[in-house]
Amino acid sequence: MVRTLQKGYRKFCQVEELVASLLLLAITILVFVSAIARTMRYPLNWAVDISLLLFAWQVFIGGDIAVRNTNLIGVELLVNKFPGIVQKWLKIVFFVLIILFLGVLVYFGVPLLLDNWKRLFQVLPISYSWCTLSVPVGALLMMVSASIRLVEIIKKPVSFWEQGRRDE
C-alpha cells in the first residue's frame, strides 16, 4: 500500500513538473506574440488575461516543486552554524511554520475563490475564480510536500546534521 502511494506520488510529481514547464512555455509564447502583435498595432488583449491566469497557477505549482526539491536557502546559512540537534529542531520549527502559513492561505483562499465567482476577466468571459483557485489548491499541494519533508526531517538522526551532510 505504501509503495503504491509513493509510486503514485512520484508520478504526480512528474506530471506536476511537466505542467509547470508547459505553463512557463505558454506564458512566454503568449507574452512574446502579444508584444509583437502590439508593435504591429494589432494588440491581443486576451493574451494578457490568459497570461495572468497561467501565471497564477505557475506560481503555486512552481512553489510546490520548490518546497519539495530545495532547502530553505536563506535560513541554511544561519542554521548550519548550530549543533546537529539544534539544526534538526530549527528545521522542524520552520516546516511547521510553513505548514501553518499554508493553512492560512487555504483558509482565506477559499472565501477569495467564492467572492470572485461572478467577477470576470477584463476581456475573457471566464470567471476570475479560476485564477484565485490557484491559491488554495497550490497551498494544499505545498502543505503535502512540506509535510512529507517534515516527516523526513523527523526520521533523520541528529548525526545526519552533525556529520555536515545537510543536503536533505
Order of alpha helices (4+ residues) and beta strands (2+ residues): alpha-alpha-alpha-alpha-alpha-alpha-alpha
